[in-house]
Amino acid sequence: MTPLGIKGDNLGPHSLRATAATCALENQADIAKVQEWLGHANINTTRVYDRRETRAPDSPTFKVAY
């Protein structure tokens, strides 16, 4: 549980940072600026935080018609 009382198995500082980074990149932020904002020494670390390709709506599961 976080100090705010929010519960979740996958909720922590890294997932919140990844959400912020992904949101910024979805809104055309420059990845180099996001890297600087997150304090990453290597841009590859910033790319790990970029979850645009793993969003649920992009999953094939959402494309299946039942």
DAJO-V913760 format. One record per helix or strand of 3 or more residues. SS is the DSSP state (a for helix, b for strand). FROM is the first residue (numbers start at 1). TO is the last residue. Records with the same first field share a line. If there is no record, write none. Layout:
SS->FROM-TO / FROM-TO
This chain:
a->13-26 / 31-38 / 43-49 / 52-54 / 56-58 / 60-63
